[in-house]
Amino acid sequence: MKKKYIPAYLLTFVNVLGFSILMPVLPFIVAKFGTPQWVYGLLITLYSTFQFIGAPILGSLSDQKGRKPILMLSQAGTLLSWVIFLIALYIPNTYVLGISIPILIIAFSRIFDGVTGGNTSVTNAYVADITTRDEKSYIFGYLGGIAGLGMIIGPGLGGVAASTSFEYAGTLIVALLVSSVTLISIYAWMKESHFPEASIQKPTFSFKKTFLVVSRIKEVDPGEKIKLLFLLKVIFATMMAFYIGSIALFLIDLFDFNEKELGMFMFVVGIFLSFNQAFLSKKVIAKIGEFNTLKVGLACSFVGLFCITLTDHLWLFIAFYYILNLGLSLTFPTFNSLISIHADPKKQGEIMGISDSLNSLAMALFPVVAAAAYGLIEYKLYYLMSALPFLALVIAVIKGKRAGL
């Protein structure tokens, strides 16, 4: 493994870990302070919303200042957010205007982590800077595998750490240690990969523009290929947000899983996802190319989402679920590699920032909607969800050749 990739691998792992390590403990922390369950959803939404705001800003700043200083600043912010969260656990549960003060501080820590943790775009831009065209496909596949590894390890790590004598603080101490190691690795091993020209005009930031994604895309003017990829990614990100917001509810209803059984199922699924993204996607891309791999991934996602509603037999369900898993595994890294290949190198950070914003915006808007919709129509929601990758596939087939992909 080349040393230059280590910071990117660690950053990808830590970014996912920041979300996944809290999954088994955050609902109990919310309950500890006597707040209703919807606050759990609010804390997730706050993180994703402010990640959406932070991603394009950090991406654009990395185009101006270089990748390394922005990544160090971002990781230091994530480290500080864990410290704030840890302090909140030891503050007496007092209320102001009916709101728990510790929960307010935790909410602030999630907002702060969201803004500074939106560095995926900068990490992707760094990888795009230091890789050749051929390397991009499999390196982004490895990053996808590492992201999958973070989703596997995070919940288990968080739950085990919380079961120690440190209780919930144990989870945060582990997160602090991992973030510290990542910050040190950036300082020690990362070499600057982007040296902006002094003649390039520095853009001004506007929070209004941050939310107007379509306007930002027009301003960057990334070309027809990137615009088509952005459209496909919006559709896919919407599907993923609905999936994340409802899949646990669906599995519990279908198989009456308890917490341990659901965790074991997700652990196995995570292993397959990580393997497929890190290794299988590379072989498929080498065989049929990036854009064809994307289309295969969308097709598998459609088939998988539809078919998992057809059985309540566990092993047949797992077979159908693997088709869905394969679709996600082929689609995730291929989007990033295609965007990095076709983006203007001088705008790489900003374009990656917009790409990351599309994911964050979907995660900020749709998981709560998905949970509410599942409560109304249950498994029928998956018929509607399967229409999204099918729509993206149709658009990719019709417009792909026209855009030159």
Secondary structure, 3 states (H helix, E strand, C coil): CCHHHHHHHHHHHHHHHHHHCCCCCHHHHHHHCCCCCHHHHHHHHHHHHHHHHHHHHHHHHHHHHCHHHHHHHHHHHHHHHHHHHHHHCCCCCCEECCEEHHHHHHHHHHHHHHHHCCCHHHHHHHHHHHCCHHHHHHHHHHHHHHHHHHHHHHHHHHHHHHCCCCCHHHHHHHHHHHHHHHHHHHHHHCCCCCCCCCCCCCCCCCHHHHHCHHHHHHHHCCCHHHHHHHHHHHHHHHHHHHHHHHHHHHHHHHHCCCHHHHHHHHHHHHHHHHHHHHHHHHHHHHHHCHHHHHHHHHHHHHHHHHHCCCCCCHHHHHHHHHHHHHHHHHHHHHHHHHHHHHCCHHHHHHHHHHHHHHHHHHHHHHHHHHHHHHHHHHHHHHHHHHHHHHHHHHHHHHHHHHHCC
